[in-house]
Amino acid sequence: MKPSVLIVGAGPTGLALALWLTRANIPLRIIDKDDGPGETSRAMGVHARTLEFYGQLGLADEVVRQGIEVGQVSIRKAGRLEGRAAFGHFGEGLSPFPFMLSFPQDEHERVLIAQLEQAGVMVERRTELLGFEQREDRVLATLNQDGETETTETSFLCGCDGARSTTRETLKAGFPGGTYSQRFFVADAQVKGEAFDGGVDICMTGQDFCIVLPLRRTGAARLIGIVPERHGSEIAFADVAPSVARNTGLEVLGVNWFSTYRVHHRVASRFRENRVFLLGDAAHVHSPVGGQGMNTGIGDAINLAWKLAAVLQRRADEAILDSYEPERIAFARKLVHSTDRMFQFVTARSFFGEAWRSLVMGRIVPLLFRLKSVPRFAFRAMSQIEIRYRASPLSSGSAGRVHGGDRLPWVKLETGDNFAPLKSLDWQIHVYGSAGNALKDAARRRGLALQVFPWGRNTEAAGLLRDALYLVRPDGYVGLADPKADPATLERYLADRRIVAGAVG
């Protein structure tokens, strides 16, 4: 069968895109130039919004089972404990996944690959995109697999091929930004010592730092730190071992792998040209502050996947694809700006940078986390549940504190929650309270599932309005919020955007 979508790159972004499209029965090919999943990945954090997407796909429980919940962050100076911020379930009541999860990218990829293989989709390895040509109704892509060249035809091409993206270069899209001067190292090592207690440890001296993250494997930790400036381009772990020992106080028993890298902060000038899209690191790269990179790429994938599926199933006009770039590029630019400023400040080799690391991080931050409001603020900032698309052409209206373009607030019910119906991966109507007969008839005519939930304390606390209409997109964001629950408003919304609802399968 001719693929409707060609996905270039089988990292978490490309795999998540493929998995959603597969659930929607969209024929696709996913290729990757490497022999297999990554072995030396740096991404570790899986945030609540990503787990919510995975909940829709039925694999959140498996990811949580294999990962490690991070319950605390300890600040150490020259190996000595300076302070500790307890997280626990610091997003309680905000998400079904109110914690921070540590799960290495290489293991993460294997979970996604296994899900795809169960559905009969195999990643085509050692297959590289050489270039492509766009036609009015298709894309002709030239591939190379083990020295053999082929031309394949597809309806859409999605570039998930990383910071050195061939897709982006072929589009001649700019990639403005810069590169930080510091060089970083990452290592998986067998360790023992006080700074390896199951949480995240940020270990510092005046001039550098090392982060210690737990891995599921017994006695294994991921070490991330700054390479001392005196070292040249070719280094081994032995060259940074004194710095690791000085910062962490850990005894390193063995090193499984070691790599160095530089951090960039860039956003592509555009995320789409006609039938070709950029996602993940091909579209944006930024500092590791907050562990946002991989999660943002997966957010790109889910945002685009349901729109591609709708177009290919003839349930929406191709105009719906116009919303991908403005929804995702705005967040990417904001994220790069905010993480850049924080990264520069935290890593600065200056009086203020050292004061931040030794005084604020070590003493003041742990005190602040004893206040209820601070952990919740931190969860909202890190978890990506606050991403919203209010300026999108797909967003309209407001009811209570919820606007069109907002993520549907999570509500825990006496039995289950209001996110359970999102597993349908389709448009649906939510009403909290009671729905009138006219709305029920309109939902039936349009093939929209109408979910009516009991009104209660949790729904009110979430900012929802009693008896209002919330038209929820397949990705769990509110498209239309109407306090009057007027069927005519619903009909106008769908007609104006040329959306046809119905089961995606």
Order of alpha helices (4+ residues) and beta strands (2+ residues): beta-alpha-beta-beta-alpha-alpha-beta-beta-beta-beta-alpha-beta-beta-beta-beta-alpha-beta-beta-beta-beta-alpha-beta-beta-beta-beta-alpha-alpha-alpha-alpha-alpha-beta-beta-beta-alpha-beta-alpha-beta-beta-alpha
